[in-house]
Amino acid sequence: MKQTILVTGGTGFIGSHTTVELQEAGYNVVIVDNLSNSNVNVLDGIEKITGIRPAFEQVDCCDIEALDAVFAKYPGIKGIIHFAASKALG
């Protein structure tokens, strides 16, 4: 059985590339992202590259109840990689 990894900020640049690598290494991936700095269409690109559409939950990491619901929905999560953040270029 494949292990499941949660990637916060998984539709961002680094998170999406990490998701591709995880899926190609044989992991199931659940992405949590509030889409404040990214676009849900990134999922299409991930699927095009890997042939697998990762599970996606539009959730803000500051919303504890929503995060609890994610863990209830995906009880087999074995690890978390956290990329969710606000960026400032300047």
N, C-alpha and C positions, 0 to 999 in steps of 0.2 A: 504494500500500500504506500502511495506517495505521501510524503510529509507536506504539510501546509504551512506556508510562511505568510504573515501579514506584512504588507508594505504600506506604510503611511506616506502620503505624498506620491503615490505610485503613478500618477498621470503627469508628474513633472518630468523634467529632463533626466535627472539622475535616477529618479524612482522608476521611470518607464524603462530605461536601459537596464537597470537592475532586475526588473520584472522579466524582461526578455532573457537575461542570463539565467535566472532562477528556473524559468520554464524550460529552457533548453537543457538545464542540468537535471530535469525530471521532477521538480517541485510543483505542487499546486500553489497558486498565489491568490491571495485576497488583497485587493487594493482598497484602502480607505483614503478618500481625498474629498475636500470640500469644494474643489474646483475654483478656488479664489485666484490661483496663479497658473491655471492650466485649463485644458479643454477635454471634455469627455471623448472627443474624437480620437484622442491618443490611443484609446482601447482598440480602435480599428487598426491602427498601425501595429500595435503589439500582436494582434491576431494575424495580420498579414505576414509578419515576420516569422512567428512561431507556429501558426496554425491552431493556436489555442487562445480563446478569449478568457482573460482572467476574470474571476469574480470581482465585482465592483460594488462598493457601498459609498454613496455620497454622504459623508459624515464629517463633521468638524471634530477634531481630536479634543477640543475643549468641552464637548458635549458628552459628559460621562454616561448618561442614560443611553444615548445612541451607541456609544462604544460598547456598553454592556450588552446591548441587543446584537451587535456584530459578533461578540464572543459567544453569545447564546446560539446564534445562527450557524456559526462555524466552530464547533467545540473542539475540533482536532488541531487547532493552531499550535505549532511547535516552536515558533520563533517569530520575532518582530524585528523589522528593519525600519527605522524611523527617519524619514526624509521630509515630513510635513513641517514647513516653515514659511515665513514671509521673507521675501528677498528684497534687498535694496541695492540697486546699482547706481553708482554715482561717484 
